[in-house]
Amino acid sequence: MTATNDKIPARHLYEGETGGWKDGRFGQAYDLIAEALKECGDCLLEWRRHPLLRAIEAEDENHE
């Protein structure tokens, strides 16, 4: 896996925007996991539909 510390913006950059993450940590986790799934290549046909990524999005919706 490539180094992602240069690719993942700071938590506060994910938060507070319309359509943004309620908790930027979920956004950071989503991006890190999505990057790993994309690098997996043939193991996943459609990484955006992976249950783990959907669970992260759902948990952010539940976060206040």
FENWO-V241829 format. One line per field, one symbol per residue. psi: psi as a letter, one per 20 degrees, with the letter a starting at -180 (. if undefined). A space follows every 10 residues. Layout:
# FENWO-V241829
psi = ???
This chain:
# FENWO-V241829
psi = qqpihihorq ghihqiqpja qhohhhgggg hggggghhhh diipgnhhjp hghhhgghhh hip.
